[in-house]
Amino acid sequence: MTPTLAGLLKLARLIVARWSVYALMVAGLTLAYCAATIIGLYVRNELTYDGFIPGAETTYLVSAHYGPKGHPLIASDLAPAGVARWTRSSMPDVDGVTRLVSVEWLMQTDRRKVKEHFYWADANLFDIVKLPALHGELKTALVRPGSIVMTARMADAYFGRNDVVGETLLTAHRRQLTVTAVLRDFPPNTTFDREIFVSGVSDYSDIAVLDDNPTRLWPTSYTYLRVKSGSNPSEIAQKLGSLTRAQWRGPNNIPVAVDLIPLTRLHFQPHGDGQMKPRGHLNLVIALIIVAVAIIALASINVSGLILAETNERVSEMAIRAAVGASRYDLIAEIANEAFWVNAASMALALALSERVLPSLNRLLDLNIMMWTAPVSLLGVSIAITVMTSGLSGLYPAILVTRPRGHRRGALIGASSRWKGWVVTQIALVIVLLIASHTMVRQWRYAIGDAPNFDGNSVLMVKFSEFSDANARFVRDVRSLPGVIAAAESFSAPTTDYARPGLVTLGDGRTVALTRNSVAPEFFDVYRVPIVAGRNLIGTFLEPDTPAEILVNESGARALGYASPQEAVEKFLTYDTDMTRMRSKIVGVVPDLRFATVSDPAQPMIFDNSSKYFNQVSIRLDPIQGGEAISAIESAWDRNMGGSIPVDKRLFYDYLLQQYHDLYQQIQVFNLVSAVAILLSVLGLTGLSIFLTRHQVREMAIRRALGATFGDIFVQRLTPFFLPLLGANLVAWPIAWLALEFWLKSFASHVALSLGSFIGAGLISIVFALITLALRCLFASWDAPIRSLRHA
Amino acid sequence: MGTLERATSGRYLFDGAEVSNLTDREIARLRALKIGFVFQNFSLIDHLTVYDNVKLGLRYRRERFPRSDDRILEAMDRVGIAHRADHLPRELSGGQQQRCAIARAIVGDPSLLLADEPTGNLDSRNAAQILGILSELNASGTTLVIVTHAPSQADRASRIIDMHDGRIHMSSRRLT
């Protein structure tokens, strides 16, 4: 080693020796507090959905369940349009009921012209859902036809300011809407996905159309109600269910049940058809709380060990203080005081760091977590945690170090073993988190890769306008564009925007539910789905309602009792829909396709070629000419729609990513938490190593005096960690296995746990731990302090 | 002299070899093979028994000693500590701990034994016994260098180097 390098190393050693312990304490705690703060904010965000709406806990969404009894086919956030009417007329326990219907129409002002997503709303909406107002009188805001209410953010987008009561905007067919009130902006944790409400009293609104046609009972409306005080919501739900069943006008009387879900609990309900926003995952919230507590506890224990190492170095100082009259209580208070300030400084740094990190994290995870929405509670909780962890990390070493000399040594040896145990626990936590992250990534890849069982890559989906002739011309033009391989119309497929059941009563009396899809025959070419048996559909038809020919998927064929796909071909199938009984011939069988997410079981399906409800076209693009083709498609759209309607398009892959956005967020959260846990365990191992170095410095020096080389010392110090690291794997693997089995079972379709995840996580953690220890051992062993022999 | 620290100036020849030219590894080997240490504070490893502490004196020589057990027992016998072989250092008196340290120093049969105030932490009876052991070792051919503040101990040496503030004040040789 050159003299210069040796000098620099010596200087570095001096600096590290002087400050390393405090730096480690503050770094570890800051990291842990920061992670816990962000997790806490995320959890608060999840647990307070719609909490900004006064009385949200007593405002209920009417959720409907359709399907054979005991086997709900569809749990829907949408209720039949008549539910509100029947509730008003026959449910005295209900204080009020109101409806929303989602729709997309062109809206424009001088500043903005888009196909806007908004709700038609009953006039009494704001009596039931008490959204906070900024301008205008909400009680009467939706009473007049053509009135519109929007949030301040939307007002700003359309008018450049938010005080816009009395301003007007134009919508489809040049109808004029007048702003009657402006709402306060919604926080991100709301179940509402639109910020504009248009009066359903207007005769052209979907609500008015439904009210004018009371036989149209398919589920279209988000129905909210408030119950009178003292009433039992469960009993009301039962009564409402009976009422709905009694009023159901469909010829085949599909069974329906009703549930009332408080707005504040809606976010954690299972997936619902037509849900406005992706649901939350209570299991994830619980897992995150456990991880946050574990991170703080482990960081505190690390700090506890470091304080022990630091104060044990000051035994003589303690003796001097005792000699000048300090009681044991005084000494404990002295050490606990130091621990408090270390914790307080770390918490302050963590809050600053969280504020700095949150915007990037929000961007990365597509979240909108805000830090200071409730500053008093945030600071209160932070102070409480600081005090608690100060006690946890300061008192134990204080009591230990101030024990009488005779008892101290054994206690310190015990402390060393316990600390080693905690470090092993940390590494076990890291292993669990790494296995969890990898399994989540595998499940996500499966969900967007193999699970759909069709090829949606390079497929663009374009939603139709309300003008069917223009749509047909557009599709014809698209098929002739360069870069377009194939195009096929469908009713929502392969999305799950609208699900239609078909019920088949088998010979043994059992009812089988199949999901009905209407597609053009080219659909299977666009999505590269082979016909397993029989043939494809031929052409499309508009009338009558009953299709002559249908395809079923393999699950459908099995559910209908056919032993093989071939056996199902040329058979006639009689099935009930919500409107009529149908009889069609099965002409072919396709593989099992998954349109829903992996959370739901793969559905038996029927495919017909009725063009009556086609609402979108899927276009397979040439991957090489894709960009140019999309531009040409947009031009074709503008040409056919007269330039007045914006094109509503999305790649199927983007749609799929959006479907699994929550899973993607979970993966990112676990990746970040894993990174924090790895850093903490590195700090913990470093702290342990410092502690052991300080206790073994004399031993190392003796060994050096007896002829041990640097390498001997290095190996001797590293060897005792091998077994604990293997032990950490033994602890972590079963925990990870149990937790992930539980998590995977929340999906109807999932990957199997992989031994590779376990081995990989174990190896990564061992490599990380050994590198950390090796660096520290290298540093400590390089010049095992011979001087200690002189002064000890 | 113990090669625990590098010389900053001058020369240090050990068995005719220039120590400052040796690598760290070679110096460690030199210590393992040829130098034994006895410290004022005994410097035993707390969690090893007397036997294991003595055995440590052979470990870093990287040689397979035939009958190493016998050598360890012999070293312990020589200093009168064999009967406490299974005890931990904290279970021994100061004199016994220093005997253990001497056994560890001599088990590898070094050519130089360095003793840094070997009786500094002992009462007079134990100090006399330890000095007796060291004298015997010296008589049997081991070069012994003792650092001491006690003139009565210095008087027993064949050569005395009197150091004052880090410098040699006087060197004298006793005629035998």
Interface residues (C-beta under 8 A of the other chain):
Chain A: R698 E699 A701 I702 R703 R704 A705 L706 G707 A708 T709 F710 D712 I786 L789 A792
Chain B: G2 L4 E5 D24 R25 A28 R29 L30 R31 A32 L33 F37 F39 N41 S43 L44 I45 D46 L56 G57 R59 Y60 R61 R104
